[in-house]
Amino acid sequence: MRPLINGRALLMENQADSYGTIIGKILAIWAFIGVTTWSELSSFLACVLTFYILCRYLWRDIARPFCERRGWIQPRGERGSQWD
C-alpha cells in the first residue's frame, strides 16, 4: 500500500530530482555542517583525515592486539590481513 498525501497516492519512483535540486541539497548539508568557504572546507577535511589516522592507529597498534590477546577476535595470520 502506498502512502497517501491529501488523498492521493505518493509515487516515489516518478519523482526525479534535477541537478540543480541535488546540488542545492548538497550545499545545504555543507552549510549545516558550517562549511561556507574554501578555508573552512580544508579545515574540515583536515580534521576528518586526522581523526581517521588517529582511529586507525589506535585500532591497529593498541585495540586489536589487546582484543587478540584476550581472545575476543581471531588473531591475524603471519602476514596479516590486507583489510585490518
N, C-alpha and C positions, 0 to 999 in steps of 0.2 A: 504494500500500500504506500502510495506516495504522499508526502506531507502536503497539507493544504494551506494556502495563504489566501485569505479573503474568498474562500470557497472555490478557488482554482488550484489545480494540481501544479506543483512546482517541478518543472522539468529541468533537472540539473545538467543533463547531457547536452542540451541545446544552448547553454549559456556560456558562450566563448568570450574570453576577455581579449581586448585588443592590446597591442604592445604598449600603448600609452597607459592603459589601466595597470598593466603589470609593472611597468617602470614606476608609476605613481605609488603602487603598494610597496615596492622595494625602497623607494625614497622615504616613505612614511615610516617604515621599520627602522631605517638608519637614523632618522630624526628622533624616533622614540628612544633609541639607544643613546643619543646625544651627539651623533657624528654629523656635523654640518659643514666642516671644512676639510681640506686635504690633510692639514696637520693633525686634526683630531682623528681622522681615519688612520693615519700612520701610527699615531699613539695607541689607538685601539688595537690595531693589528700587532704591534709590538707587545702589547700586554697579553694578547691571546697566545702569541708564539712563546713568550716567556713562561706563561702558565703551562703550556703544553710540554715544554722542555723540562720544567721542574717536576711535573707529574710523571713524565716518562722516567726521569732519573730516580725518583722515589720508588716507583714500581719496580724497575729493573734492578736497582742496586740495594734496596732495603726491603721493600714489602714482599716481593716474590721470593727471594731467598729465605726470609723468615717463614713464609707460608709453606715453602717446600720442606724446611726442617721440621715444621710441626706436622707435616703430612696432610695438610688441608688441600693442597693441589699437587698434581703429579709433577715430579721433577723433570726438567728438560733432559734430553739426551746428551751425548758427549759434545756434539757440535752446537747444540742449542737450536732453537726454533727460529724460523725466518720471521714469525709474527709475534714474538714475545714482547 
